[in-house]
Amino acid sequence: MEYDSKTLMDVNEVAAYLHLSPSTVYSKRARGEFPKGSIVKLFGKLLFKREKIEQLVEDSIEPSFGIY
């Protein structure tokens, strides 16, 4: 599989996308709170698969109840 800037996000991009600080992203990674297979370590740089991060957000959306 080929990776590029559209398929991978760095810590700062993930933090901005999730409205978290970079240190919180590192903490969540250390606690194993990101989906399995979502993290790539390349040349010492921590990268996240965009598809997995977007799916994490989708899976976290609560269903709406009430008037449609």
Secondary structure, 3 states (H helix, E strand, C coil): CCCCCCCEEEHHHHHHHHCCCHHHHHHHHHCCCCCCCCEEEECCEEEEEHHHHHHHHHHHCCCCCCCC
